[in-house]
Amino acid sequence: ADSAIRDAERKIRVIDRDLAQLAADRTSKPPSKVEVRIDVASQAATKATLRVTYAVPNARWTPLYDARLDTGAKDRKPAIELVRRAEITQSTGEDWSNVALVVSTVRVARGGNAPDLRSLIVQYPQPPRPLAKLSGEASMRSREALAPAPAADAVQQFRFGGGRMDELEATAEVGAFQATFKIPGRVSVAANEGAKSLRISTATITPDLAVRAVPVIDPTAFLEASFVQADDAPLLPGQISIYRDGIFVGRSRMATAAKDETVRLGFGADDKVKIERTVVKRNEGSAGLIVTTSKTDERAFKTTVRNGHDFPIKVAIQDQLPVSENDDIVVEMLPLSTPATTTNLRDKRGVLEWAFEAKAGDIRDINFAWRMRWPKDKGVVMVPAG
């Protein structure tokens, strides 16, 4: 009897493995056939051609970019070669063989309507209700229910009607509300074979170069190229591969940019521009004529910038002045500070920028000092804005 039981258990394990493999195959290989039934009512026998158009799930494209910066020389200006690409992924269950492929900026996953906005109620907080102790499995389900759902992919619209992937450029058709790119030639994309990258367009751009640094966080100087987006088709958010003078620098993210908007791309550290930020003064104490009425925090910094290039370069240094949202907390910038070129940079409160052109071998000091005052019986903290 024991021997028979062992044989039966061995067969059960084999069957379980086969079931698991079949279940995996069913998940990875969805049905590859669609049956369409068309009912036709005609007064007489006739011939007709019926064209069927249908939408399929599990097909999307993602914008990708290559940005190749030539930093230029004395006899030529800097230039960026910006390449748009479409990364195609499809697991529809059927191969796309020798198809005419069009990708669109329409975002199907977002739906057609704006979200409903509910009333915002102000009330006193309710006392917490005692919770029954959950079992391990129930507790896990509860945590899963409270976890935020993953954001839906910005699934793009596909249209295809009919192989070969060439590095030719797509034809763009820009309408009032969306842009479509017709991939040249015929393309083949097999189901479940992974992503394929197709070139959409290439543009040569003359950028403005500058060195930007945020020494309060990192003293590294980063080379930044900025330009005005001139294409009618918007730049969509996506991963961008960065190259500087033929060397791969890294990867970054392209932000959405419509026509005539300014695009800023970082091209890595510039080791010939040295930046050092030092604390000149930090004094915490009390203020008041005879009787102490308030506490103070006074700080002063000096940022030194040295251009080690043999040519002039634009430099932008950013720092932050604390921002108070309470009338009892007063923050002031002290007169010994070097006047900032821009305050509230790109609408960020308290973010300052000093922009200037540093000549070859030039050394420039930026002084920055502020004082904060608040009631003596309270404490304050500085936290980054949400």
C-alpha positions in Angstrom: 0.0 0.0 0.0 2.9 2.4 0.8 4.5 1.8 -2.5 1.2 2.4 -4.3 0.8 5.7 -2.4 4.3 6.8 -3.3 3.6 6.1 -7.0 0.4 8.0 -6.9 2.0 11.0 -5.2 4.8 11.0 -7.9 2.2 11.1 -10.6 0.3 13.9 -8.8 3.6 16.0 -8.8 4.1 15.4 -12.5 0.5 16.4 -13.2 0.8 19.6 -11.0 3.9 20.6 -13.0 2.1 20.1 -16.3 -0.9 22.1 -15.0 1.4 25.0 -13.9 3.1 25.0 -17.3 -0.2 25.0 -19.2 -1.5 27.9 -17.0 1.7 29.9 -17.7 1.3 29.2 -21.5 -2.3 30.4 -21.4 -1.2 33.6 -19.7 1.7 34.4 -22.0 -0.1 33.2 -25.2 -3.5 34.8 -25.3 -6.0 33.6 -27.9 -4.6 34.2 -31.4 -7.9 34.1 -33.3 -10.8 36.6 -33.5 -14.0 35.5 -35.0 -16.1 38.3 -36.6 -19.7 37.6 -37.7 -21.4 40.0 -40.1 -25.1 39.7 -41.0 -26.0 41.2 -44.4 -29.5 41.8 -45.7 -29.6 42.4 -49.5 -32.5 42.6 -52.0 -30.5 40.7 -54.5 -27.3 38.8 -54.9 -24.3 41.1 -55.1 -20.6 41.3 -54.4 -19.1 43.6 -51.8 -15.8 44.2 -49.9 -16.1 44.5 -46.1 -13.3 46.2 -44.2 -13.2 45.4 -40.5 -11.4 47.7 -38.0 -11.0 46.6 -34.4 -9.1 47.7 -31.3 -6.9 45.3 -29.3 -5.5 45.6 -25.8 -1.9 45.1 -24.7 -0.4 47.3 -27.4 1.4 50.5 -26.6 4.3 52.8 -27.6 6.6 54.8 -25.4 8.6 57.9 -26.5 12.4 57.6 -26.3 15.0 60.1 -27.2 18.7 60.4 -28.0 20.4 63.8 -27.4 23.9 64.2 -28.8 25.6 67.4 -27.9 28.6 68.8 -29.8 29.9 71.4 -27.4 31.5 73.3 -30.3 34.8 75.1 -30.6 36.2 78.5 -31.5 35.2 78.0 -35.1 31.8 76.4 -34.7 28.8 76.8 -32.5 27.4 74.1 -30.2 24.7 71.8 -31.7 22.4 69.1 -30.4 21.2 66.2 -32.6 17.8 65.3 -31.0 16.4 61.9 -32.2 12.8 60.9 -31.4 12.1 57.2 -31.2 9.0 55.1 -30.6 9.5 51.9 -28.5 6.8 49.5 -29.6 5.5 46.8 -27.3 2.7 44.4 -28.2 1.4 41.2 -26.6 -2.0 41.0 -28.4 -1.6 37.3 -29.3 -1.2 37.9 -33.0 2.0 38.8 -35.0 2.0 42.1 -36.9 3.6 41.1 -40.2 4.4 43.6 -42.9 2.1 46.3 -41.5 1.8 50.0 -42.0 2.3 51.4 -38.5 1.1 54.7 -37.2 1.6 55.9 -33.6 -0.4 58.7 -32.1 -0.2 61.0 -29.1 -3.8 60.2 -28.1 -3.7 58.7 -24.6 -6.3 56.0 -24.6 -5.8 55.0 -20.9 -6.8 58.5 -19.7 -10.4 58.1 -21.0 -12.5 60.8 -22.5 -13.6 62.9 -19.5 -12.0 65.0 -16.8 -12.4 63.5 -13.3 -15.3 64.4 -11.1 -14.5 66.7 -8.2 -16.3 66.1 -5.0 -17.1 68.6 -2.2 -14.3 69.3 0.3 -15.7 69.1 3.8 -14.0 70.7 6.9 -14.9 69.0 10.2 -13.4 68.1 13.6 -11.4 64.9 13.5 -13.4 61.8 14.6 -12.0 59.7 17.5 -10.3 56.6 16.2 -12.3 53.4 16.3 -10.8 50.4 17.9 -9.7 47.8 15.4 -10.2 44.1 15.8 -7.0 42.2 15.7 -6.6 40.6 12.2 -5.1 37.3 11.4 -1.9 37.3 9.4 -3.6 36.7 6.1 -6.4 39.1 6.7 -3.9 41.8 7.8 -2.0 41.3 4.6 -5.1 41.7 2.5 -5.9 44.9 4.5 -2.5 46.4 3.8 -2.8 45.5 0.1 -6.2 47.2 0.0 -4.8 50.4 1.5 -1.8 50.5 -0.8 -2.0 52.9 -3.7 -2.8 51.2 -7.0 0.0 51.4 -9.6 -0.5 54.2 -12.1 -1.8 53.1 -15.4 0.6 53.3 -18.3 0.0 56.1 -20.6 -1.0 53.7 -23.3 -0.8 55.2 -26.7 -3.1 54.5 -29.6 -2.1 52.1 -32.3 -3.3 51.9 -35.9 -1.9 49.2 -38.1 -2.8 47.7 -41.4 0.1 46.0 -42.7 7.9 44.7 -41.8 11.2 45.7 -42.0 12.6 48.2 -39.4 14.6 50.9 -41.1 16.2 54.0 -39.6 14.0 56.1 -41.9 12.0 59.0 -40.4 8.3 59.0 -39.8 5.9 61.5 -41.4 4.3 63.7 -38.8 0.7 64.9 -39.1 -0.1 67.5 -36.4 -3.8 68.3 -35.8 -5.4 70.7 -33.4 -5.5 68.1 -30.6 -3.0 65.4 -31.4 -0.1 64.3 -33.5 0.4 61.1 -35.5 3.6 59.7 -36.8 3.5 57.4 -39.9 6.5 55.0 -39.7 7.9 54.7 -43.2 7.9 51.4 -45.1 6.4 48.2 -43.6 7.1 46.9 -40.2 6.9 43.5 -38.5 6.4 43.2 -34.7 5.9 39.7 -33.4 3.7 39.1 -30.3 5.5 38.8 -27.0 9.0 39.3 -28.5 9.7 42.4 -26.4 10.1 46.1 -27.3 11.3 47.4 -30.7 12.6 50.9 -31.2 11.7 52.8 -34.4 13.1 56.2 -35.4 10.5 59.0 -35.7 12.5 62.1 -36.5 15.8 63.8 -36.2 16.4 67.5 -35.6 19.6 69.6 -35.3 19.3 72.4 -32.8 21.5 75.3 -31.8 21.3 75.4 -27.9 22.4 77.9 -25.3 25.0 76.3 -23.0 25.5 77.2 -19.3 26.9 75.6 -16.2 24.3 75.2 -13.5 25.0 74.2 -9.9 23.1 73.9 -6.6 26.0 73.9 -4.1 23.7 73.8 -1.0 23.0 70.2 -2.1 25.9 69.3 -4.4 28.9 71.4 -5.4 29.2 69.7 -8.8 28.9 72.0 -11.8 26.6 70.5 -14.5 26.6 71.5 -18.1 23.1 72.4 -19.3 21.8 73.0 -22.8 18.6 74.9 -23.3 16.6 75.5 -26.5 13.1 76.5 -27.6 11.0 73.6 -28.8 10.3 74.5 -32.5 8.4 71.4 -33.8 4.6 71.5 -34.1 4.5 68.0 -32.6 5.0 68.2 -28.8 7.8 66.5 -27.0 6.2 63.8 -24.9 7.6 62.6 -21.5 10.1 59.7 -21.9 13.6 58.4 -21.2 16.4 60.2 -22.9 19.9 59.0 -23.6 22.5 61.7 -23.2 25.8 62.0 -25.2 28.4 64.7 -24.9 31.0 65.0 -27.7 30.4 61.4 -28.7 30.7 60.0 -25.1 27.7 58.5 -23.4 27.0 60.5 -20.2 23.9 58.8 -18.8 20.1 58.8 -19.0 17.5 61.3 -17.9 13.9 62.1 -18.4 12.4 64.4 -21.1 9.6 66.6 -19.7 6.5 67.4 -21.8 7.2 70.4 -24.0 4.8 72.0 -26.5 5.8 74.3 -29.3 7.7 77.5 -28.2 8.4 76.1 -24.7 11.9 76.1 -23.3 13.6 72.7 -22.9 16.5 72.2 -20.6 18.7 69.1 -20.8 21.7 68.3 -18.5 24.8 66.8 -20.1 26.8 65.7 -17.1 29.4 67.2 -14.8 31.8 69.9 -15.9 35.0 69.2 -13.9 36.7 72.3 -15.2 34.3 74.6 -13.3 35.0 74.4 -9.5 32.4 75.5 -7.0 32.8 75.7 -3.3 30.2 76.8 -0.7 31.4 77.7 2.8 29.6 78.7 6.0 30.9 82.1 7.0 28.7 82.7 10.0 26.0 80.8 11.9 24.6 82.6 15.0 21.6 81.4 17.0 20.5 83.7 19.9 17.9 86.0 21.4 16.8 89.5 20.6 15.1 92.2 22.5 16.0 95.5 24.4 16.2 94.5 28.1 13.7 91.6 28.0 14.2 88.8 25.6 11.2 88.7 23.2 12.3 86.5 20.3 14.8 84.0 19.1 17.0 84.6 16.0 19.0 82.4 13.6 21.5 84.3 11.4 23.5 82.6 8.7 26.0 83.7 6.1 27.5 81.8 3.2 30.1 82.3 0.5 30.1 80.5 -2.8 33.2 80.6 -4.9 33.1 79.8 -8.6 36.2 79.3 -10.7 36.1 78.8 -14.5 39.0 76.5 -15.5 38.1 76.7 -19.2 40.1 78.7 -21.7 36.9 80.3 -22.9 34.1 82.2 -21.2 31.0 80.3 -20.1 27.6 81.2 -18.6 27.2 80.2 -15.0 24.0 79.9 -12.9 24.2 79.3 -9.1 21.1 78.5 -7.1 20.5 78.7 -3.4 17.4 78.9 -1.1 16.1 81.6 1.3 13.7 80.1 4.0 10.1 81.0 3.4 7.7 81.8 6.2 4.0 81.0 6.1 3.4 82.5 9.6 3.3 86.2 10.5 5.2 85.4 13.7 8.2 84.0 11.8 10.1 86.8 10.0 12.8 86.0 7.4 14.9 88.7 5.8 17.8 88.7 3.4 20.7 90.7 4.8 22.3 93.6 2.9 25.7 92.0 2.6 24.2 89.5 0.1 25.1 89.7 -3.5 21.9 90.7 -5.3 20.3 87.7 -7.0 19.6 87.8 -10.7 16.3 85.9 -10.2 14.1 85.4 -7.2 11.4 82.8 -6.9 13.0 80.9 -9.8 10.4 79.3 -12.0 7.7 80.2 -9.4 9.5 78.3 -6.6 9.3 80.4 -3.5 12.6 81.4 -1.9 14.7 79.8 -4.7 17.3 82.3 -5.8 19.6 82.3 -8.8 22.8 84.2 -9.6 23.5 84.2 -13.3 26.6 85.7 -14.9 29.3 85.0 -17.6 32.6 83.8 -16.2 35.6 84.7 -18.3 38.4 82.2 -18.9 40.2 81.6 -15.5 37.8 83.9 -13.8 37.0 83.6 -10.0 33.8 84.9 -8.7 32.4 85.1 -5.1 28.7 85.1 -4.2 27.8 86.2 -0.7 24.4 85.2 0.7 23.1 85.9 4.2 19.7 85.8 5.9 18.2 86.2 9.4 15.2 84.5 10.8 13.3 85.7 13.9 10.4 84.0 15.8 8.7 84.2 19.3 11.0 83.0 22.2 8.4 80.5 23.5 8.2 78.5 20.3 10.5 76.3 18.2 10.8 76.3 14.4 12.0 73.7 11.9 12.9 74.1 8.2 11.4 71.4 5.9 11.4 71.2 2.1 8.2 72.2 0.5 5.8 69.4 -0.6 
